[in-house]
């Protein structure tokens, strides 16, 4: 079974090629794709903030900032199109809506009720799980929660998107091979 690798330029598919990777001395086919995630304040449609933490915390050099007791719209896009049915974020199963079938574009609403503000010098690891007929993607997002009244949640760089480079092996294991935050 041939697989394809997508090269993106400004998120437009411009070239495909077969990809094979050696694992444990055996060659296996991989299907690479990208998942682009956008988190926005659901009420104001404003982008959220993130900060560079270096290597102070184990999960990531970046921390994504959220407010407790708030709603966020998560927009997800796959390139090339990959079908997903379920999204799980930080213990919450979210309805994953797709207005245009076969578009690879999804949207969900996430409510942070129940997340207490994160203590100073600590971070919260959020499990993000996407499930579809082709496999399951598991990824951990390093986050910090602030009280809704705390303006620190808005300090820092504004998050345009998080792009995950992923690959799927023939058994449906999805691996995140690279993470970019912009």
C-alpha positions in Angstrom: 0.0 0.0 0.0 1.6 3.3 -1.1 1.5 6.2 1.3 1.9 9.9 0.6 3.9 12.7 2.1 2.4 16.2 1.8 4.7 19.2 1.5 2.9 22.4 2.5 3.5 25.9 1.4 1.2 28.4 3.0 -0.9 25.3 3.9 -1.7 24.4 0.3 -0.9 20.9 -0.8 1.7 21.2 -3.6 3.5 17.8 -3.9 3.1 14.2 -2.7 5.5 11.3 -2.6 5.8 7.9 -1.1 7.4 7.6 2.3 9.0 4.7 4.0 10.7 4.7 7.4 12.9 2.0 9.0 11.9 0.9 12.5 13.7 -1.8 14.3 15.6 -2.7 11.1 12.3 -3.2 9.2 10.9 -0.9 6.6 7.3 0.3 7.2 5.0 2.6 5.3 4.0 5.8 7.0 1.2 8.3 6.2 2.3 11.7 7.2 -0.1 14.6 7.8 -0.5 17.8 9.7 -3.0 18.8 12.4 -3.4 22.6 12.9 -5.0 23.6 16.2 -6.4 27.1 16.9 -7.6 28.0 20.4 -9.8 31.2 20.8 -11.8 32.7 23.6 -15.3 31.7 22.6 -17.0 34.9 23.8 -14.6 37.5 22.3 -13.1 35.4 19.5 -9.7 36.6 20.7 -6.6 34.5 20.3 -5.1 33.1 23.5 -1.6 33.8 24.8 1.4 31.6 25.3 4.9 32.1 26.9 8.3 30.6 26.4 9.4 28.8 29.5 12.6 27.2 28.2 13.2 23.8 29.8 11.9 24.7 33.3 9.1 22.2 32.9 9.2 18.7 31.4 6.5 18.7 28.8 7.3 21.6 26.5 9.4 24.7 26.3 6.1 26.7 25.9 3.1 27.2 28.1 -0.4 27.9 26.7 -2.4 30.2 28.9 -6.1 29.6 29.7 -8.6 31.1 32.1 -10.6 28.9 34.5 -14.3 29.1 34.2 -14.1 30.0 30.5 -15.1 28.7 27.2 -12.7 28.2 24.3 -13.4 27.4 20.6 -11.0 24.9 19.2 -10.6 24.8 15.5 -8.8 21.8 14.0 -7.7 21.3 10.4 -5.9 18.3 8.9 -3.8 18.4 5.8 -4.2 16.2 3.8 -7.7 15.4 5.0 -7.8 12.9 7.9 -11.1 11.8 9.4 -11.6 12.2 13.2 -14.7 11.6 15.2 -13.8 12.3 18.9 -11.8 15.0 20.7 -10.8 14.7 24.3 -9.1 17.7 26.1 -8.0 17.6 29.8 -10.6 15.1 30.9 -13.5 16.5 28.8 -15.0 14.7 25.9 -15.9 17.3 23.3 -18.4 17.3 20.5 -16.3 17.5 17.3 -18.3 19.2 14.6 -17.6 19.1 10.9 -19.8 21.4 8.8 -18.3 20.3 5.6 -17.7 16.5 5.4 -14.5 15.4 3.8 -13.0 18.9 4.5 -10.6 17.9 7.3 -11.9 20.9 9.3 -13.5 20.5 12.7 -14.6 22.7 15.6 -15.3 22.0 19.3 -16.2 24.1 22.3 -14.3 23.5 25.5 -15.4 24.7 28.9 -12.7 25.0 31.6 -15.1 24.9 34.5 -13.5 22.7 37.2 -9.9 23.7 36.3 -8.5 25.6 39.3 -5.8 28.3 38.7 -2.4 26.7 38.4 0.0 27.5 41.3 3.0 29.8 40.7 6.0 28.0 39.2 3.8 25.0 38.2 2.1 23.8 35.0 -0.8 21.6 34.1 -0.4 18.8 31.5 -3.5 18.5 29.4 -4.0 15.3 27.5 -5.4 15.9 24.0 -6.7 12.8 22.3 -8.1 12.7 18.7 -9.8 9.5 17.6 -10.8 8.5 14.1 -11.2 5.4 11.9 -7.5 5.6 10.9 -6.2 5.7 14.5 -5.7 7.6 17.7 -3.5 10.6 18.3 -2.4 11.3 21.9 -0.5 14.5 22.6 0.2 16.5 25.8 -0.3 20.3 26.0 1.6 22.2 28.7 -0.8 24.8 30.1 -1.3 27.3 32.9 -4.8 28.2 34.2 -5.5 31.7 35.6 -8.5 33.1 37.4 -10.7 34.8 34.9 -10.0 38.2 36.6 -6.2 37.7 36.4 -4.8 39.8 33.4 -1.7 37.6 33.4 -3.7 35.1 31.2 -3.5 37.7 28.4 0.2 38.5 28.7 2.7 37.0 26.3 2.7 36.2 22.6 -0.7 35.6 20.9 -1.1 32.1 19.6 -2.0 31.9 15.9 -1.9 28.1 15.9 -0.2 25.0 16.9 0.9 22.7 14.1 1.5 19.0 14.7 3.4 17.0 12.2 2.1 13.5 12.5 2.6 10.1 10.9 0.4 7.0 11.0 1.8 3.5 10.7 -0.1 0.6 9.2 -1.5 -0.5 12.6 -3.1 3.0 13.2 -0.6 4.3 15.7 -0.4 8.1 15.2 2.9 9.7 16.3 3.5 13.4 16.7 6.9 13.9 15.1 7.2 17.7 15.4 5.3 20.6 17.1 5.4 24.2 16.0 3.8 27.1 17.8 3.1 30.3 16.0 
